[in-house]
């Protein structure tokens, strides 16, 4: 069964024979850990993608790394994407 999600993640990793993907409706968070095994690993970085649908039909997507907004994009009703770079300076 195919699902429609406003956020779609394609994952490519050497442990898979092909890419894997999954959809997210509102918030997708990933914690990246480093170390020598699953039980001996430490937090390295987190990233998050959020989606918000507004009353006028536009959709806003935001990408964060360790809680800092990196990039924002708005999809208007005509499916035109307007990308706004975050001001991180």
Sine and cosine of phi, psi and omega as CSV:
sin_phi,cos_phi,sin_psi,cos_psi,sin_omega,cos_omega
0.00,0.00,0.79,-0.61,-0.03,-1.00
-1.00,0.02,0.69,-0.72,0.00,-1.00
-0.91,-0.42,0.44,-0.90,0.06,-1.00
-0.96,-0.29,0.86,-0.51,0.00,-1.00
-0.80,-0.60,0.62,-0.78,0.04,-1.00
-0.96,0.28,-0.30,0.96,0.07,-1.00
-0.84,-0.54,0.78,-0.63,0.00,-1.00
-0.79,-0.61,0.77,-0.64,-0.05,-1.00
-0.92,-0.39,0.84,-0.55,0.15,-0.99
-0.97,-0.25,0.81,-0.58,-0.05,-1.00
-0.91,-0.42,0.79,-0.61,0.09,-1.00
-0.87,-0.49,0.81,-0.58,0.01,-1.00
-0.53,-0.85,0.47,-0.88,-0.06,-1.00
-0.91,0.42,-0.27,0.96,-0.01,-1.00
-0.99,0.14,-0.20,0.98,0.01,-1.00
-0.97,-0.26,0.57,-0.82,0.06,-1.00
-0.97,0.26,-0.40,0.91,0.06,-1.00
-0.60,-0.80,0.13,-0.99,-0.01,-1.00
-0.94,0.33,0.43,-0.90,0.06,-1.00
-0.90,-0.45,0.46,-0.89,0.02,-1.00
-0.55,-0.84,0.39,-0.92,0.05,-1.00
-0.43,-0.90,0.43,-0.90,-0.03,-1.00
-0.96,-0.28,0.39,-0.92,-0.02,-1.00
-0.69,-0.72,0.64,-0.77,-0.03,-1.00
-1.00,0.04,-0.71,0.70,-0.08,-1.00
-0.81,-0.59,-0.76,0.65,-0.06,-1.00
-0.68,-0.73,0.77,-0.63,0.11,-0.99
-0.87,-0.49,0.86,-0.51,-0.01,-1.00
-0.87,-0.49,0.65,-0.76,0.03,-1.00
-0.75,-0.66,0.81,-0.59,0.12,-0.99
-0.97,-0.22,0.82,-0.57,0.01,-1.00
-0.98,-0.20,0.81,-0.59,0.01,-1.00
-0.90,-0.43,0.46,-0.89,0.04,-1.00
-0.80,-0.60,0.44,-0.90,0.01,-1.00
0.42,-0.91,-0.38,-0.92,-0.06,-1.00
-0.97,-0.24,-0.21,0.98,0.02,-1.00
-0.25,-0.97,0.10,-1.00,0.03,-1.00
-0.89,0.46,-0.56,0.83,-0.01,-1.00
-1.00,0.02,-0.24,0.97,0.02,-1.00
-0.84,-0.54,0.93,0.36,-0.02,-1.00
-0.67,-0.74,0.34,-0.94,-0.09,-1.00
-0.73,-0.68,0.55,-0.84,0.02,-1.00
-0.86,0.51,0.73,-0.68,0.02,-1.00
-0.91,-0.42,-0.80,0.60,-0.03,-1.00
-0.39,-0.92,0.45,-0.89,0.09,-1.00
-0.82,-0.57,0.59,-0.80,0.16,-0.99
-0.71,-0.71,0.48,-0.88,-0.10,-0.99
-0.61,-0.79,0.63,-0.78,0.12,-0.99
-0.86,-0.51,0.74,-0.67,0.01,-1.00
-0.86,-0.51,0.41,-0.91,0.01,-1.00
-0.72,-0.70,0.70,-0.71,0.07,-1.00
-0.65,-0.76,0.79,-0.61,0.07,-1.00
-0.99,-0.14,0.80,-0.60,-0.05,-1.00
-1.00,-0.07,0.26,-0.96,-0.04,-1.00
-0.87,0.49,-0.50,0.87,-0.01,-1.00
-0.99,0.12,0.05,1.00,0.05,-1.00
1.00,-0.09,-0.17,0.99,0.05,-1.00
-0.97,0.26,0.38,-0.92,0.02,-1.00
-0.81,-0.59,0.68,-0.73,0.03,-1.00
-0.90,-0.43,0.73,-0.68,0.04,-1.00
-0.88,-0.48,0.68,-0.74,0.02,-1.00
-0.75,-0.66,0.64,-0.77,0.02,-1.00
-0.88,-0.48,0.82,-0.57,-0.03,-1.00
-0.88,-0.47,0.57,-0.82,0.18,-0.98
-0.84,-0.55,0.84,-0.54,-0.06,-1.00
0.74,0.67,0.66,0.75,0.07,-1.00
0.99,0.15,0.00,1.00,0.00,-1.00
-0.98,-0.20,0.81,-0.59,0.02,-1.00
-0.91,0.41,0.85,-0.52,-0.02,-1.00
-0.98,-0.20,-0.69,0.73,-0.06,-1.00
-0.51,-0.86,0.55,-0.84,0.04,-1.00
-0.72,-0.69,0.65,-0.76,0.05,-1.00
-0.69,-0.73,0.58,-0.82,0.06,-1.00
-0.87,-0.50,0.75,-0.66,0.06,-1.00
-0.96,-0.27,0.90,-0.44,-0.03,-1.00
-1.00,0.08,-0.03,-1.00,-0.07,-1.00
-0.91,0.42,-0.36,0.93,0.02,-1.00
-1.00,-0.05,0.26,0.97,-0.02,-1.00
0.86,0.51,0.52,0.85,0.12,-0.99
-0.99,-0.11,0.75,-0.66,-0.04,-1.00
-0.99,-0.11,0.78,-0.62,0.09,-1.00
-0.92,-0.39,0.91,-0.41,-0.07,-1.00
-0.98,-0.19,0.76,-0.65,0.06,-1.00
-0.89,-0.45,0.84,-0.54,0.07,-1.00
-0.96,0.27,0.61,-0.79,0.03,-1.00
-0.97,0.23,0.52,-0.85,0.03,-1.00
-1.00,-0.07,0.99,-0.13,-0.07,-1.00
-0.96,-0.27,0.29,0.96,-0.05,-1.00
-0.99,-0.17,0.00,0.00,0.00,0.00
